Amino acid sequence: MTTQAGDEVAVTGGATPAPRGPARRLALFYRQVVAELRKVVYPSRDELIRYTGVVLAFVVVVIAYVSLVDYGLRALVLRVFT
């Protein structure tokens, strides 16, 4: 990294260099995936049921809206072209 004056500045705390071989890169990727999965906070049973209900209700509302718009456009097209 350089400053405006062009002086070189050492970067500390940077990332470690990537492993060179494909097997090592794959092993590093696997270790990183496992580390991220350990950070996941899974919902409780009650939260899961509540979230599922909210999603299903939203889907029903969107289906109703799209159906009404489709029905209205169908009626409009039939009126115009018949």
Secondary structure, DSSP 8 states (H G I E B T S, - for coil): -B-TT--B----S------SSHHHHHHHHHHHHHHHHHT-----HHHHHHHHHHHHHHHHHHHHHHHHHHHHHHHHHHHHH-
